[in-house]
Amino acid sequence: MKFTLEASSRVNLIRAYSPAEIRVGEQSLRASCIVTADALISDWEPTSYAQLAPPHLEAILALQPEVVLLGTGATQRFPPASIRSVFSARGVALEVMDLGAACRTFNILVQEERRVAAALFLT
């Protein structure tokens, strides 16, 4: 799906997504990534949602979000308690949704100037 939004060029917005690609601004990503209004981590491990483990969350939490959107690929898949508890212990809200919903929600929250991070998986 392709988006068209008018916003500051200094802010990362997700312009399009598909099962094979996420487009953040003019950058095309073909792997899992973390996106905030002003940061893009395109070489984030794990490479798939199935590999997600608590140590991977430090890269997200270092960005100091108030809410994290976890985009789990084509379908919504809830993470185990070990993942959820890391966010809970830090007082960070976690919302889990499929990739499309996470991308759309991210753009809305960024434009509301919320401290949001999207951890996005294609698979």
GIBEL-V636831 format. One record per helix or strand. SS is the DSSP state (H for helix, E for strand). FROM is the first residue (numbers start at 1). TO is the last residue. If there is no record, write none. Layout:
# GIBEL-V636831
ss:SS from:FROM to:TO
ss:SS from:FROM to:TO
This chain:
# GIBEL-V636831
ss:E from:2 to:2
ss:E from:14 to:18
ss:E from:21 to:24
ss:E from:27 to:29
ss:E from:33 to:35
ss:E from:40 to:41
ss:H from:49 to:51
ss:H from:54 to:61
ss:E from:67 to:72
ss:H from:81 to:90
ss:E from:93 to:97
ss:H from:99 to:111
ss:E from:116 to:121
